[in-house]
């Protein structure tokens, strides 16, 4: 993800965290997103527990659907 895309997403991080948590709750996940930050060109989403593959897919799908995000430069989510 480019730094421009990361900055656009981080600008509304509070709303994005709420929406991600709603989506995770809809699939009955115990994982909750705590906060979102940017590290150079990447977006880091901190969670309360280790996320499963389905949790990561929900977060990836949400971030890709955020307005004006260039998905050509999008990296797949991964655990540190």
PDB file of N, CA, C and O in Angstrom:
ATOM      1  N   UNK A   1       0.862  -1.163   0.000  1.00  0.00           N
ATOM      2  CA  UNK A   1       0.000   0.000   0.000  1.00  0.00           C
ATOM      3  C   UNK A   1       0.910   1.228   0.000  1.00  0.00           C
ATOM      4  O   UNK A   1       1.922   1.244   0.700  1.00  0.00           O
ATOM      5  N   UNK A   2       0.569   2.233  -0.760  1.00  0.00           N
ATOM      6  CA  UNK A   2       1.380   3.443  -0.805  1.00  0.00           C
ATOM      7  C   UNK A   2       1.153   4.274   0.449  1.00  0.00           C
ATOM      8  O   UNK A   2       0.161   4.093   1.155  1.00  0.00           O
ATOM      9  N   UNK A   3       2.086   5.189   0.719  1.00  0.00           N
ATOM     10  CA  UNK A   3       1.947   6.038   1.907  1.00  0.00           C
ATOM     11  C   UNK A   3       0.714   6.935   1.790  1.00  0.00           C
ATOM     12  O   UNK A   3       0.099   7.269   2.803  1.00  0.00           O
ATOM     13  N   UNK A   4       0.344   7.331   0.563  1.00  0.00           N
ATOM     14  CA  UNK A   4      -0.859   8.140   0.366  1.00  0.00           C
ATOM     15  C   UNK A   4      -2.098   7.358   0.791  1.00  0.00           C
ATOM     16  O   UNK A   4      -2.963   7.888   1.487  1.00  0.00           O
ATOM     17  N   UNK A   5      -2.183   6.095   0.370  1.00  0.00           N
ATOM     18  CA  UNK A   5      -3.313   5.253   0.760  1.00  0.00           C
ATOM     19  C   UNK A   5      -3.348   5.053   2.267  1.00  0.00           C
ATOM     20  O   UNK A   5      -4.409   5.151   2.883  1.00  0.00           O
ATOM     21  N   UNK A   6      -2.200   4.776   2.860  1.00  0.00           N
ATOM     22  CA  UNK A   6      -2.134   4.558   4.306  1.00  0.00           C
ATOM     23  C   UNK A   6      -2.596   5.802   5.049  1.00  0.00           C
ATOM     24  O   UNK A   6      -3.340   5.697   6.024  1.00  0.00           O
ATOM     25  N   UNK A   7      -2.170   6.974   4.605  1.00  0.00           N
ATOM     26  CA  UNK A   7      -2.575   8.224   5.260  1.00  0.00           C
ATOM     27  C   UNK A   7      -4.080   8.442   5.175  1.00  0.00           C
ATOM     28  O   UNK A   7      -4.693   8.908   6.135  1.00  0.00           O
ATOM     29  N   UNK A   8      -4.675   8.111   4.045  1.00  0.00           N
ATOM     30  CA  UNK A   8      -6.129   8.274   3.875  1.00  0.00           C
ATOM     31  C   UNK A   8      -6.897   7.356   4.818  1.00  0.00           C
ATOM     32  O   UNK A   8      -7.913   7.760   5.384  1.00  0.00           O
ATOM     33  N   UNK A   9      -6.428   6.141   4.989  1.00  0.00           N
ATOM     34  CA  UNK A   9      -7.109   5.189   5.869  1.00  0.00           C
ATOM     35  C   UNK A   9      -6.919   5.595   7.328  1.00  0.00           C
ATOM     36  O   UNK A   9      -7.871   5.551   8.108  1.00  0.00           O
ATOM     37  N   UNK A  10      -5.715   5.985   7.704  1.00  0.00           N
ATOM     38  CA  UNK A  10      -5.428   6.354   9.087  1.00  0.00           C
ATOM     39  C   UNK A  10      -6.189   7.612   9.497  1.00  0.00           C
ATOM     40  O   UNK A  10      -6.536   7.761  10.668  1.00  0.00           O
ATOM     41  N   UNK A  11      -6.453   8.510   8.567  1.00  0.00           N
ATOM     42  CA  UNK A  11      -7.172   9.743   8.888  1.00  0.00           C
ATOM     43  C   UNK A  11      -8.535   9.470   9.521  1.00  0.00           C
ATOM     44  O   UNK A  11      -9.021  10.269  10.321  1.00  0.00           O
ATOM     45  N   UNK A  12      -9.147   8.353   9.166  1.00  0.00           N
ATOM     46  CA  UNK A  12     -10.458   7.991   9.715  1.00  0.00           C
ATOM     47  C   UNK A  12     -10.372   6.672  10.476  1.00  0.00           C
ATOM     48  O   UNK A  12     -11.297   5.861  10.430  1.00  0.00           O
ATOM     49  N   UNK A  13      -9.270   6.463  11.169  1.00  0.00           N
ATOM     50  CA  UNK A  13      -9.028   5.167  11.812  1.00  0.00           C
ATOM     51  C   UNK A  13     -10.077   4.815  12.860  1.00  0.00           C
ATOM     52  O   UNK A  13     -10.426   3.643  13.005  1.00  0.00           O
ATOM     53  N   UNK A  14     -10.583   5.792  13.587  1.00  0.00           N
ATOM     54  CA  UNK A  14     -11.602   5.485  14.599  1.00  0.00           C
ATOM     55  C   UNK A  14     -12.839   4.859  13.971  1.00  0.00           C
ATOM     56  O   UNK A  14     -13.362   3.870  14.484  1.00  0.00           O
ATOM     57  N   UNK A  15     -13.305   5.419  12.879  1.00  0.00           N
ATOM     58  CA  UNK A  15     -14.478   4.870  12.198  1.00  0.00           C
ATOM     59  C   UNK A  15     -14.167   3.500  11.613  1.00  0.00           C
ATOM     60  O   UNK A  15     -15.015   2.608  11.630  1.00  0.00           O
ATOM     61  N   UNK A  16     -12.956   3.330  11.096  1.00  0.00           N
ATOM     62  CA  UNK A  16     -12.580   2.042  10.509  1.00  0.00           C
ATOM     63  C   UNK A  16     -12.504   0.952  11.580  1.00  0.00           C
ATOM     64  O   UNK A  16     -12.923  -0.179  11.335  1.00  0.00           O
ATOM     65  N   UNK A  17     -11.982   1.271  12.747  1.00  0.00           N
ATOM     66  CA  UNK A  17     -11.907   0.293  13.845  1.00  0.00           C
ATOM     67  C   UNK A  17     -13.316  -0.148  14.247  1.00  0.00           C
ATOM     68  O   UNK A  17     -13.562  -1.336  14.453  1.00  0.00           O
ATOM     69  N   UNK A  18     -14.230   0.799  14.357  1.00  0.00           N
ATOM     70  CA  UNK A  18     -15.616   0.475  14.706  1.00  0.00           C
ATOM     71  C   UNK A  18     -16.225  -0.452  13.653  1.00  0.00           C
ATOM     72  O   UNK A  18     -16.880  -1.436  13.999  1.00  0.00           O
ATOM     73  N   UNK A  19     -16.017  -0.147  12.391  1.00  0.00           N
ATOM     74  CA  UNK A  19     -16.578  -0.968  11.311  1.00  0.00           C
ATOM     75  C   UNK A  19     -15.950  -2.358  11.260  1.00  0.00           C
ATOM     76  O   UNK A  19     -16.652  -3.348  11.047  1.00  0.00           O
ATOM     77  N   UNK A  20     -14.644  -2.439  11.452  1.00  0.00           N
ATOM     78  CA  UNK A  20     -13.973  -3.746  11.467  1.00  0.00           C
ATOM     79  C   UNK A  20     -14.493  -4.585  12.629  1.00  0.00           C
ATOM     80  O   UNK A  20     -14.760  -5.775  12.463  1.00  0.00           O
ATOM     81  N   UNK A  21     -14.638  -3.973  13.804  1.00  0.00           N
ATOM     82  CA  UNK A  21     -15.154  -4.716  14.960  1.00  0.00           C
ATOM     83  C   UNK A  21     -16.592  -5.191  14.727  1.00  0.00           C
ATOM     84  O   UNK A  21     -16.966  -6.276  15.171  1.00  0.00           O
ATOM     85  N   UNK A  22     -17.383  -4.395  14.046  1.00  0.00           N
ATOM     86  CA  UNK A  22     -18.755  -4.807  13.727  1.00  0.00           C
ATOM     87  C   UNK A  22     -18.746  -6.023  12.812  1.00  0.00           C
ATOM     88  O   UNK A  22     -19.514  -6.965  13.008  1.00  0.00           O
ATOM     89  N   UNK A  23     -17.871  -5.997  11.810  1.00  0.00           N
ATOM     90  CA  UNK A  23     -17.775  -7.134  10.891  1.00  0.00           C
ATOM     91  C   UNK A  23     -17.271  -8.394  11.601  1.00  0.00           C
ATOM     92  O   UNK A  23     -17.754  -9.494  11.333  1.00  0.00           O
ATOM     93  N   UNK A  24     -16.309  -8.232  12.496  1.00  0.00           N
ATOM     94  CA  UNK A  24     -15.801  -9.378  13.249  1.00  0.00           C
ATOM     95  C   UNK A  24     -16.871  -9.936  14.184  1.00  0.00           C
ATOM     96  O   UNK A  24     -16.974 -11.149  14.369  1.00  0.00           O
ATOM     97  N   UNK A  25     -17.657  -9.049  14.766  1.00  0.00           N
ATOM     98  CA  UNK A  25     -18.742  -9.493  15.642  1.00  0.00           C
ATOM     99  C   UNK A  25     -19.799 -10.252  14.843  1.00  0.00           C
ATOM    100  O   UNK A  25     -20.378 -11.217  15.340  1.00  0.00           O
ATOM    101  N   UNK A  26     -20.049  -9.820  13.614  1.00  0.00           N
ATOM    102  CA  UNK A  26     -21.040 -10.482  12.757  1.00  0.00           C
ATOM    103  C   UNK A  26     -20.674 -11.938  12.465  1.00  0.00           C
ATOM    104  O   UNK A  26     -21.557 -12.778  12.289  1.00  0.00           O
ATOM    105  N   UNK A  27     -19.369 -12.238  12.413  1.00  0.00           N
ATOM    106  CA  UNK A  27     -18.955 -13.623  12.186  1.00  0.00           C
ATOM    107  C   UNK A  27     -18.679 -14.347  13.510  1.00  0.00           C
ATOM    108  O   UNK A  27     -18.126 -15.447  13.528  1.00  0.00           O
ATOM    109  N   UNK A  28     -19.072 -13.712  14.606  1.00  0.00           N
ATOM    110  CA  UNK A  28     -18.944 -14.277  15.950  1.00  0.00           C
ATOM    111  C   UNK A  28     -17.502 -14.566  16.339  1.00  0.00           C
ATOM    112  O   UNK A  28     -17.212 -15.575  16.982  1.00  0.00           O
ATOM    113  N   UNK A  29     -16.597 -13.668  15.943  1.00  0.00           N
ATOM    114  CA  UNK A  29     -15.186 -13.783  16.286  1.00  0.00           C
ATOM    115  C   UNK A  29     -14.938 -13.192  17.669  1.00  0.00           C
ATOM    116  O   UNK A  29     -15.592 -12.227  18.066  1.00  0.00           O
ATOM    117  N   UNK A  30     -13.993 -13.774  18.398  1.00  0.00           N
ATOM    118  CA  UNK A  30     -13.582 -13.226  19.693  1.00  0.00           C
ATOM    119  C   UNK A  30     -12.534 -12.133  19.531  1.00  0.00           C
ATOM    120  O   UNK A  30     -12.191 -11.456  20.500  1.00  0.00           O
ATOM    121  N   UNK A  31     -12.032 -11.956  18.335  1.00  0.00           N
ATOM    122  CA  UNK A  31     -10.998 -10.962  18.059  1.00  0.00           C
ATOM    123  C   UNK A  31     -11.638  -9.594  17.890  1.00  0.00           C
ATOM    124  O   UNK A  31     -12.668  -9.455  17.230  1.00  0.00           O
ATOM    125  N   UNK A  32     -11.017  -8.581  18.495  1.00  0.00           N
ATOM    126  CA  UNK A  32     -11.444  -7.192  18.330  1.00  0.00           C
ATOM    127  C   UNK A  32     -10.236  -6.354  17.933  1.00  0.00           C
ATOM    128  O   UNK A  32      -9.139  -6.550  18.455  1.00  0.00           O
ATOM    129  N   UNK A  33     -10.437  -5.436  17.026  1.00  0.00           N
ATOM    130  CA  UNK A  33      -9.376  -4.510  16.644  1.00  0.00           C
ATOM    131  C   UNK A  33      -9.288  -3.420  17.710  1.00  0.00           C
ATOM    132  O   UNK A  33     -10.292  -2.794  18.049  1.00  0.00           O
ATOM    133  N   UNK A  34      -8.088  -3.199  18.234  1.00  0.00           N
ATOM    134  CA  UNK A  34      -7.884  -2.190  19.273  1.00  0.00           C
ATOM    135  C   UNK A  34      -7.570  -0.816  18.681  1.00  0.00           C
ATOM    136  O   UNK A  34      -8.197   0.185  19.030  1.00  0.00           O
ATOM    137  N   UNK A  35      -6.596  -0.789  17.788  1.00  0.00           N
ATOM    138  CA  UNK A  35      -6.269   0.474  17.133  1.00  0.00           C
ATOM    139  C   UNK A  35      -5.531   0.216  15.837  1.00  0.00           C
ATOM    140  O   UNK A  35      -5.109  -0.902  15.544  1.00  0.00           O
ATOM    141  N   UNK A  36      -5.389   1.286  15.070  1.00  0.00           N
ATOM    142  CA  UNK A  36      -4.794   1.223  13.741  1.00  0.00           C
ATOM    143  C   UNK A  36      -3.716   2.298  13.670  1.00  0.00           C
ATOM    144  O   UNK A  36      -3.928   3.427  14.113  1.00  0.00           O
ATOM    145  N   UNK A  37      -2.569   1.946  13.117  1.00  0.00           N
ATOM    146  CA  UNK A  37      -1.514   2.941  12.935  1.00  0.00           C
ATOM    147  C   UNK A  37      -0.815   2.685  11.606  1.00  0.00           C
ATOM    148  O   UNK A  37      -1.038   1.665  10.954  1.00  0.00           O
ATOM    149  N   UNK A  38       0.020   3.616  11.225  1.00  0.00           N
ATOM    150  CA  UNK A  38       0.723   3.517   9.958  1.00  0.00           C
ATOM    151  C   UNK A  38       2.219   3.446  10.216  1.00  0.00           C
ATOM    152  O   UNK A  38       2.753   4.186  11.043  1.00  0.00           O
ATOM    153  N   UNK A  39       2.887   2.553   9.505  1.00  0.00           N
ATOM    154  CA  UNK A  39       4.337   2.401   9.592  1.00  0.00           C
ATOM    155  C   UNK A  39       4.893   2.576   8.184  1.00  0.00           C
ATOM    156  O   UNK A  39       4.944   1.622   7.408  1.00  0.00           O
ATOM    157  N   UNK A  40       5.302   3.775   7.862  1.00  0.00           N
ATOM    158  CA  UNK A  40       5.786   4.146   6.542  1.00  0.00           C
ATOM    159  C   UNK A  40       4.666   3.975   5.515  1.00  0.00           C
ATOM    160  O   UNK A  40       3.845   4.879   5.360  1.00  0.00           O
ATOM    161  N   UNK A  41       4.610   2.846   4.811  1.00  0.00           N
ATOM    162  CA  UNK A  41       3.579   2.648   3.798  1.00  0.00           C
ATOM    163  C   UNK A  41       2.555   1.593   4.197  1.00  0.00           C
ATOM    164  O   UNK A  41       1.608   1.339   3.453  1.00  0.00           O
ATOM    165  N   UNK A  42       2.729   0.991   5.338  1.00  0.00           N
ATOM    166  CA  UNK A  42       1.861  -0.102   5.760  1.00  0.00           C
ATOM    167  C   UNK A  42       0.861   0.359   6.807  1.00  0.00           C
ATOM    168  O   UNK A  42       1.099   1.323   7.535  1.00  0.00           O
ATOM    169  N   UNK A  43      -0.252  -0.339   6.869  1.00  0.00           N
ATOM    170  CA  UNK A  43      -1.239  -0.116   7.917  1.00  0.00           C
ATOM    171  C   UNK A  43      -1.135  -1.288   8.878  1.00  0.00           C
ATOM    172  O   UNK A  43      -1.129  -2.447   8.463  1.00  0.00           O
ATOM    173  N   UNK A  44      -1.053  -0.978  10.156  1.00  0.00           N
ATOM    174  CA  UNK A  44      -0.964  -2.000  11.189  1.00  0.00           C
ATOM    175  C   UNK A  44      -2.238  -1.935  12.011  1.00  0.00           C
ATOM    176  O   UNK A  44      -2.589  -0.883  12.545  1.00  0.00           O
ATOM    177  N   UNK A  45      -2.931  -3.063  12.110  1.00  0.00           N
ATOM    178  CA  UNK A  45      -4.143  -3.150  12.919  1.00  0.00           C
ATOM    179  C   UNK A  45      -3.824  -4.051  14.103  1.00  0.00           C
ATOM    180  O   UNK A  45      -3.551  -5.239  13.931  1.00  0.00           O
ATOM    181  N   UNK A  46      -3.857  -3.490  15.292  1.00  0.00           N
ATOM    182  CA  UNK A  46      -3.584  -4.246  16.517  1.00  0.00           C
ATOM    183  C   UNK A  46      -4.891  -4.861  17.014  1.00  0.00           C
ATOM    184  O   UNK A  46      -5.934  -4.207  17.026  1.00  0.00           O
ATOM    185  N   UNK A  47      -4.818  -6.123  17.422  1.00  0.00           N
ATOM    186  CA  UNK A  47      -6.002  -6.827  17.910  1.00  0.00           C
ATOM    187  C   UNK A  47      -5.770  -7.323  19.337  1.00  0.00           C
ATOM    188  O   UNK A  47      -4.638  -7.373  19.818  1.00  0.00           O
ATOM    189  N   UNK A  48      -6.862  -7.685  19.998  1.00  0.00           N
ATOM    190  CA  UNK A  48      -6.775  -8.151  21.377  1.00  0.00           C
ATOM    191  C   UNK A  48      -6.285  -9.593  21.482  1.00  0.00           C
ATOM    192  O   UNK A  48      -5.797 -10.002  22.536  1.00  0.00           O
ATOM    193  N   UNK A  49      -6.407 -10.364  20.406  1.00  0.00           N
ATOM    194  CA  UNK A  49      -5.967 -11.762  20.359  1.00  0.00           C
ATOM    195  C   UNK A  49      -5.320 -12.024  19.015  1.00  0.00           C
ATOM    196  O   UNK A  49      -5.386 -11.197  18.105  1.00  0.00           O
ATOM    197  N   UNK A  50      -4.697 -13.180  18.899  1.00  0.00           N
ATOM    198  CA  UNK A  50      -4.122 -13.562  17.611  1.00  0.00           C
ATOM    199  C   UNK A  50      -5.265 -13.832  16.638  1.00  0.00           C
ATOM    200  O   UNK A  50      -6.172 -14.614  16.921  1.00  0.00           O
ATOM    201  N   UNK A  51      -5.201 -13.173  15.494  1.00  0.00           N
ATOM    202  CA  UNK A  51      -6.267 -13.282  14.495  1.00  0.00           C
ATOM    203  C   UNK A  51      -6.128 -14.575  13.698  1.00  0.00           C
ATOM    204  O   UNK A  51      -5.021 -15.011  13.385  1.00  0.00           O
ATOM    205  N   UNK A  52      -7.251 -15.169  13.380  1.00  0.00           N
ATOM    206  CA  UNK A  52      -7.270 -16.349  12.519  1.00  0.00           C
ATOM    207  C   UNK A  52      -7.276 -15.894  11.066  1.00  0.00           C
ATOM    208  O   UNK A  52      -7.372 -14.700  10.781  1.00  0.00           O
ATOM    209  N   UNK A  53      -7.175 -16.847  10.158  1.00  0.00           N
ATOM    210  CA  UNK A  53      -7.187 -16.526   8.727  1.00  0.00           C
ATOM    211  C   UNK A  53      -8.497 -15.845   8.332  1.00  0.00           C
ATOM    212  O   UNK A  53      -8.490 -14.914   7.527  1.00  0.00           O
ATOM    213  N   UNK A  54      -9.618 -16.302   8.891  1.00  0.00           N
ATOM    214  CA  UNK A  54     -10.897 -15.676   8.544  1.00  0.00           C
ATOM    215  C   UNK A  54     -10.984 -14.246   9.073  1.00  0.00           C
ATOM    216  O   UNK A  54     -11.562 -13.378   8.418  1.00  0.00           O
ATOM    217  N   UNK A  55     -10.413 -13.995  10.251  1.00  0.00           N
ATOM    218  CA  UNK A  55     -10.377 -12.633  10.789  1.00  0.00           C
ATOM    219  C   UNK A  55      -9.545 -11.723   9.895  1.00  0.00           C
ATOM    220  O   UNK A  55      -9.939 -10.593   9.607  1.00  0.00           O
ATOM    221  N   UNK A  56      -8.386 -12.226   9.456  1.00  0.00           N
ATOM    222  CA  UNK A  56      -7.527 -11.439   8.565  1.00  0.00           C
ATOM    223  C   UNK A  56      -8.224 -11.159   7.235  1.00  0.00           C
ATOM    224  O   UNK A  56      -8.087 -10.071   6.676  1.00  0.00           O
ATOM    225  N   UNK A  57      -8.963 -12.128   6.736  1.00  0.00           N
ATOM    226  CA  UNK A  57      -9.695 -11.928   5.479  1.00  0.00           C
ATOM    227  C   UNK A  57     -10.760 -10.853   5.614  1.00  0.00           C
ATOM    228  O   UNK A  57     -10.948 -10.050   4.700  1.00  0.00           O
ATOM    229  N   UNK A  58     -11.462 -10.825   6.749  1.00  0.00           N
ATOM    230  CA  UNK A  58     -12.472  -9.789   6.997  1.00  0.00           C
ATOM    231  C   UNK A  58     -11.811  -8.416   6.998  1.00  0.00           C
ATOM    232  O   UNK A  58     -12.317  -7.483   6.374  1.00  0.00           O
ATOM    233  N   UNK A  59     -10.679  -8.285   7.699  1.00  0.00           N
ATOM    234  CA  UNK A  59      -9.982  -6.992   7.768  1.00  0.00           C
ATOM    235  C   UNK A  59      -9.459  -6.583   6.398  1.00  0.00           C
ATOM    236  O   UNK A  59      -9.555  -5.414   6.023  1.00  0.00           O
ATOM    237  N   UNK A  60      -8.906  -7.534   5.645  1.00  0.00           N
ATOM    238  CA  UNK A  60      -8.392  -7.226   4.314  1.00  0.00           C
ATOM    239  C   UNK A  60      -9.518  -6.757   3.394  1.00  0.00           C
ATOM    240  O   UNK A  60      -9.375  -5.757   2.691  1.00  0.00           O
ATOM    241  N   UNK A  61     -10.616  -7.469   3.402  1.00  0.00           N
ATOM    242  CA  UNK A  61     -11.752  -7.108   2.545  1.00  0.00           C
ATOM    243  C   UNK A  61     -12.255  -5.707   2.889  1.00  0.00           C
ATOM    244  O   UNK A  61     -12.562  -4.925   1.990  1.00  0.00           O
ATOM    245  N   UNK A  62     -12.343  -5.385   4.172  1.00  0.00           N
ATOM    246  CA  UNK A  62     -12.821  -4.070   4.582  1.00  0.00           C
ATOM    247  C   UNK A  62     -11.874  -2.976   4.089  1.00  0.00           C
ATOM    248  O   UNK A  62     -12.318  -1.990   3.501  1.00  0.00           O
ATOM    249  N   UNK A  63     -10.577  -3.143   4.326  1.00  0.00           N
ATOM    250  CA  UNK A  63      -9.615  -2.098   3.945  1.00  0.00           C
ATOM    251  C   UNK A  63      -9.593  -1.918   2.431  1.00  0.00           C
ATOM    252  O   UNK A  63      -9.453  -0.794   1.950  1.00  0.00           O
ATOM    253  N   UNK A  64      -9.729  -2.999   1.677  1.00  0.00           N
ATOM    254  CA  UNK A  64      -9.757  -2.886   0.217  1.00  0.00           C
ATOM    255  C   UNK A  64     -10.982  -2.133  -0.270  1.00  0.00           C
ATOM    256  O   UNK A  64     -10.939  -1.497  -1.323  1.00  0.00           O
ATOM    257  N   UNK A  65     -12.079  -2.197   0.485  1.00  0.00           N
ATOM    258  CA  UNK A  65     -13.306  -1.526   0.066  1.00  0.00           C
ATOM    259  C   UNK A  65     -13.380  -0.066   0.505  1.00  0.00           C
ATOM    260  O   UNK A  65     -14.314   0.644   0.131  1.00  0.00           O
ATOM    261  N   UNK A  66     -12.406   0.388   1.293  1.00  0.00           N
ATOM    262  CA  UNK A  66     -12.382   1.793   1.712  1.00  0.00           C
ATOM    263  C   UNK A  66     -12.190   2.659   0.470  1.00  0.00           C
ATOM    264  O   UNK A  66     -11.387   2.328  -0.403  1.00  0.00           O
ATOM    265  N   UNK A  67     -12.912   3.744   0.394  1.00  0.00           N
ATOM    266  CA  UNK A  67     -12.862   4.629  -0.773  1.00  0.00           C
ATOM    267  C   UNK A  67     -11.453   5.109  -1.079  1.00  0.00           C
ATOM    268  O   UNK A  67     -10.682   5.447  -0.181  1.00  0.00           O
ATOM    269  N   UNK A  68     -11.139   5.130  -2.358  1.00  0.00           N
ATOM    270  CA  UNK A  68      -9.898   5.674  -2.889  1.00  0.00           C
ATOM    271  C   UNK A  68      -8.638   4.936  -2.447  1.00  0.00           C
ATOM    272  O   UNK A  68      -7.571   5.547  -2.388  1.00  0.00           O
ATOM    273  N   UNK A  69      -8.723   3.661  -2.138  1.00  0.00           N
ATOM    274  CA  UNK A  69      -7.533   2.880  -1.828  1.00  0.00           C
ATOM    275  C   UNK A  69      -7.129   2.143  -3.092  1.00  0.00           C
ATOM    276  O   UNK A  69      -7.932   1.427  -3.691  1.00  0.00           O
ATOM    277  N   UNK A  70      -5.882   2.323  -3.490  1.00  0.00           N
ATOM    278  CA  UNK A  70      -5.355   1.673  -4.684  1.00  0.00           C
ATOM    279  C   UNK A  70      -5.005   0.228  -4.331  1.00  0.00           C
ATOM    280  O   UNK A  70      -4.008  -0.016  -3.652  1.00  0.00           O
ATOM    281  N   UNK A  71      -5.806  -0.719  -4.779  1.00  0.00           N
ATOM    282  CA  UNK A  71      -5.608  -2.121  -4.410  1.00  0.00           C
ATOM    283  C   UNK A  71      -4.488  -2.792  -5.211  1.00  0.00           C
ATOM    284  O   UNK A  71      -4.121  -3.928  -4.910  1.00  0.00           O
ATOM    285  N   UNK A  72      -3.950  -2.129  -6.204  1.00  0.00           N
ATOM    286  CA  UNK A  72      -2.843  -2.712  -6.965  1.00  0.00           C
ATOM    287  C   UNK A  72      -1.583  -2.793  -6.118  1.00  0.00           C
ATOM    288  O   UNK A  72      -0.747  -3.668  -6.342  1.00  0.00           O
ATOM    289  N   UNK A  73      -1.435  -1.905  -5.160  1.00  0.00           N
ATOM    290  CA  UNK A  73      -0.259  -1.879  -4.293  1.00  0.00           C
ATOM    291  C   UNK A  73      -0.573  -2.449  -2.917  1.00  0.00           C
ATOM    292  O   UNK A  73       0.100  -2.113  -1.942  1.00  0.00           O
ATOM    293  N   UNK A  74      -1.567  -3.291  -2.825  1.00  0.00           N
ATOM    294  CA  UNK A  74      -2.043  -3.804  -1.554  1.00  0.00           C
ATOM    295  C   UNK A  74      -1.362  -5.125  -1.229  1.00  0.00           C
ATOM    296  O   UNK A  74      -1.380  -6.046  -2.046  1.00  0.00           O
ATOM    297  N   UNK A  75      -0.757  -5.231  -0.039  1.00  0.00           N
ATOM    298  CA  UNK A  75      -0.157  -6.483   0.420  1.00  0.00           C
ATOM    299  C   UNK A  75      -1.180  -7.271   1.202  1.00  0.00           C
ATOM    300  O   UNK A  75      -2.046  -6.689   1.856  1.00  0.00           O
ATOM    301  N   UNK A  76      -1.095  -8.562   1.146  1.00  0.00           N
ATOM    302  CA  UNK A  76      -1.994  -9.405   1.919  1.00  0.00           C
ATOM    303  C   UNK A  76      -1.678  -9.267   3.400  1.00  0.00           C
ATOM    304  O   UNK A  76      -0.529  -9.036   3.775  1.00  0.00           O
ATOM    305  N   UNK A  77      -2.699  -9.410   4.243  1.00  0.00           N
ATOM    306  CA  UNK A  77      -2.452  -9.311   5.683  1.00  0.00           C
ATOM    307  C   UNK A  77      -1.616 -10.486   6.179  1.00  0.00           C
ATOM    308  O   UNK A  77      -1.666 -11.584   5.624  1.00  0.00           O
ATOM    309  N   UNK A  78      -0.851 -10.233   7.226  1.00  0.00           N
ATOM    310  CA  UNK A  78      -0.018 -11.288   7.785  1.00  0.00           C
ATOM    311  C   UNK A  78       0.218 -11.015   9.260  1.00  0.00           C
ATOM    312  O   UNK A  78       0.075  -9.887   9.732  1.00  0.00           O
ATOM    313  N   UNK A  79       0.576 -12.052   9.964  1.00  0.00           N
ATOM    314  CA  UNK A  79       0.915 -11.917  11.369  1.00  0.00           C
ATOM    315  C   UNK A  79       2.392 -11.562  11.481  1.00  0.00           C
ATOM    316  O   UNK A  79       3.195 -11.988  10.650  1.00  0.00           O
ATOM    317  N   UNK A  80       2.761 -10.781  12.508  1.00  0.00           N
ATOM    318  CA  UNK A  80       4.180 -10.406  12.657  1.00  0.00           C
ATOM    319  C   UNK A  80       5.046 -11.592  13.024  1.00  0.00           C
ATOM    320  O   UNK A  80       6.258 -11.446  13.185  1.00  0.00           O
TER     321      UNK A  80
END
